[in-house]
Amino acid sequence: MAGAPERPGEFELIARYFAPIAGAGGLGLVDDAGLLRPAHGYQTVVTTDALVAGVHFFADDPAASVARKALAVNLSDLAAKGARPEGFVLSLALPHGWTEAWLADFAQGLARIAGEGACPLIGGDTVSTPGPLILSITAFGGVPAGRMVPRSGAKPGDVILVSGTIGDGALGLKVHGPAKPGWVARLSEDDRRFLADRYLHPRPRLALAAALQLHASAAMDVSDGLVGDLAKLLRASKAGAEIDLDRVPLSAAARAAIMADPALAELAWTGGDDYEILCTASEREYLSLIAAAEVAGVTLAAIGRVTGDEGAVNYRETGRARSFAQGSFAHF
């Protein structure tokens, strides 16, 4: 029986697959560190996310899709802070049995999203593991000094807004997963494809960063569910809110899924994986924020207002109060 094909060692692996996509700050990926040069008058914003096979993605997901998601979720965090991407580092723990074909597809997908986000690779580490595939990305962004948009800036009377559409990621996970619920079969092929793509390939709202810098009082991305992430923003801001769920934007595919199974509305509002931007702006600024977002090609919908009733969030659907058993995805 023929033996397994010989695979490159660590240094050859880095030179072959990752050095070609590194930026100038990566120093050719031959040094022990990368180099960032923040522009004068700018501050550095740092964010990190770890992804584990079987937890954040399916082990047999396309390698290029895994790579895209790993960097996109970090770019989403930078966008929510109003930051421009500057670079990222990658830690990759490859399980026994990895193949060069998988790694080539991974590197290709990583190069594509790095190019789209203007966020070059500047360093990292590659190791082997007896466990599942694990990858961690730390991304760096720049923002004018004092202009980062925090979670903690929402004030009573501010308008609460969200970008894009909500629920596609959580519904897409169900469509893409191996154990498909009955309602999936009642969707059109186009709707199934759309939802699965939204789960597999997050679209960080980097185009919104400048508008948030100028007009938003608070912002974060929606990664763990709109309801749960709103609670985090309000907790940081020591505020409450009133939300009209009928104004939460849904895609045509999400509406079709909810028509097939009305119970899915709660999943759409709490399920996560949307990577849209949740933000607040004052009464004076929110229309300018919506207009600036539109110029940038991003839609923003006003869904409620911040109140001074700290910790209290009143949700209404078709004029009636609504509550949730679980507000968001949680690891622990």
Buried (B, 14 or more C-beta within 10 A) or exposed (E): EEEEEEEEEEEEBBBBBBBEBBBEBBBEBEEEEBEEEBEEEBBEBBBBBBBBBEEBBBEEBBBBBBBBBBBBBBBBBBBBBBBBBBBBBBBBBBBEEBEBEBBBBBBBBBBBBBEBBEBBBBBBEBEEEEEEBBBBBBBBBBBBEEBBBBBBBBBBBBBBBBBBBBBBBBBBBBBBEEEEBEBBEEBEEEBBBBBBBBBBBBBBBBBBBBBBBBBBBBBBBBBBBBBBBBBBBBEBBEBBBBBBBEBBBBBEBBBBBBEBBEEBBBBBBBBBBBBBBBBBBBEEBBEBBBEBBEEBEBBBBBBBBBBEBEEEBBBBBEEEEBEBEEBBBEEE
